[in-house]
Amino acid sequence: GERYSLTKELVAVTNTRGIGKKDLVLNDATPHVEVNPETYEVRADGELLTCQPATELPMAQRYFLF
C-alpha cells in the first residue's frame, strides 16, 4: 500500500453512527431554532440571534455561496 510520512499512529474509527450531541462534551446544546420566512430573523430558544454583516467572503466565488 501507500505510505505517508506521519509521526502519529493511525487508528480506524468505528461506531460513528452512534455518536450524538450527548457525546460532545464541550458542545451538547440542542436549542429550538426558528427562522421567520418573511424577515429571516433567526431565534434560538426564543432569543433573537444577530451578527454584523461579513466584510470579506474568502473563496465565495469558487464555491458559489450566493
N, C-alpha and C positions, 0 to 999 in steps of 0.2 A: 504494500500500500504506500500511500503518500506520507511523507514525513514533514513535520513542522518543527522549527526550532523554538520550542516553548520551554520555559523553565518550570512551569507548574504541571502537575499530573492532570490528565483529562479523565473525567468520570461521567458515565452515562447518566442521563436524567430520567427518572421514572415517576409514574403516578402524577403527571402534570394535570390531568383532567380532574383530579380530586382536590386541587388547590382552589381555595376560595378566599373571599375577603377576610374571613375569620382567621385565616392562616397568616395574613400580612400583619405582623406585629406593629409596625410603625404606620400603617395605613389601612385601618379597618373600618373607616367611615362609609356608611351607605345612606347618604341623605336622599330625601324625596326631592327630585328635581322637576321643576315645572318651567315650560317655555311658553310665553304668550305669543301665539302665532301672528298677532297683529302688530305688537310693539317690539317683539323679540326680547322682551325682558326675561331674564333667567333668575329663578329663585331656587334656593336650596333650603329645605325645611322652612319655607316661608320667608327667608331672608333674601332680599334683593342682592344679586351679585353684580358688581360693576368693575370696570377696569379702563384704563386710558387706552385710546387707540394706538395701535402699533405704528412706530415711526419708520420701521425697517422690516421687510419680509424677506430674509435670505432664502434663496433658491425657490421663491414663489413661482417664477416663470417656468422653471424647469419641471415643477410638479403640478402646475395648474391648480393652485389653491383657491382661485376665484373664478 
